[in-house]
Amino acid sequence: MNTPHTNILGVGISAVNMRHALDTIHTWIAQRVPHYVCIFTVHSVMECQRNERLRAIANRSGMTTPDGMPLVWLSRLRGHRDVSRVYGPDLMLALCDESIEKGYRHFFYGGAEGVADELAASLTERYPGLQVAGTYSPPFRPLTEDEDQQVVDLINRSGADIVWVGLGTPKQDFWVADHVGRLEAPVLLAVGAAFDFHSGRKRQAPRWMQRAGLEWLFRLLTEPRRLWYRYLVLNPLFIALVTLQLLGLRRYTLD
């Protein structure tokens, strides 16, 4: 990893804040060096406990940002005082804003049918002059090799500098890891819910809930059937495992 990181249950969470993350991405684009970025929550870290491939992808990324206040708090506890939340939807807005002057071209890959187009329209309205290289919402099934190559060719022909991927964890993380280097764009970002939030399909938690680490409660109340297991089972298990790690009763490596 190019940046310091915190070992949280064997997942290397990059010790970054929003400014650090943006500056790093600007450097990659200037150098045309391909990297992918994972935006990790507590749920993502817990997925890594049962999916070794996902854990390896997170630990090989250019950045695996702390998109969740528990990950920020643990990083600060380990001595990384400047760490702050790098929330996928906020990173998208900040990078789009700074792209106007720099002239970056953005490709949006993912979401249900029509979502990527709605997202692009919303962002160009919010940031006049934003350059959208293209959009593509894949079908809800694995693509064939030929179909996948067609997507690669489409994105490469678009001249995109940044490819935003919204497929949900862990599918989006697998996708960016599998396509980094095949795509000419130097930056691939797996941002998940940012597609639904900024397209207007779903509501975001109020800022005060985000800052207090209560976004999980807002999302549970708005989507209880889909998210009950994540927040009522995995979150308490995360707390238990982290407690054992902090006490030295359970050890994790980043190998």
C-alpha positions, 0 to 999 in steps of 0.5 A: 500500500502507498499510504499508511493503514490500520489493520482492522480484522485483517483488512488494511483500511487506508489512514486517509481523509478526504483531502488526502484521498483526492490528492492521491487520485489527482496524482494517479491521473496525472501519472496515468498509473492504474489503480482501484479504490475500495470504499469500505464500511463495517459491512465490507470488513465483515464480508472479508471475514468469510470471503478471502478473495475480497480481503485480498482485493481490499489489501491490494487496492490503491486505497481502501477508504474508511466509509464508516465512523467505526473505522475512523474511530479505530484508525484514530485509536491506533494513532492516525489522528488525521483520519476522517470519513471518506464517504463514497457519495461525498467523494463522488461530489468532491471529485466531480467538483474538482474535475471541472477545472482539471477536465477529467472525463467520468464514466458511470458503470452500474445501478439498475436500468436507467440509474447511471443515466439519471446519475450523470444527468443529476451531476451535470446539472449540479456541476455545469461543465462536468465531462461525462464520457459515458454510462452503462447499466449492466444486466443483473447476471454475469456478463459473458466474456464477449459482453465484458470485452465489449464493455471494456472497449466501450469505456476505453473508446470513451476516453474516461479518466475515472470510472465510477462503479456501483454494483454493491459489495462485494460485486463492485470490488471484484469488478474493479480488481478484475478490470484495473489495467484492462481499462485505460482509465487510471482510476476505478472507484467502487462506490455502491450506494452513491449511484442511488443517492445522487440519482435521487433513487434513495434518501441519505441519512441526515448529516448529524446521523452520519457524523454520530455514526448512526447512518446504519440506524437510518438505513435500517429504518428505511430498508429493514427487510434488506438490511436487518441482518447486516446491522442487527447481526453483523454489527454486534459481531464486528464489535465483539471481534474488534474487542478481541483484536484490541485486547490481543486475544485474536490476531490478524495479518494483512497477508 
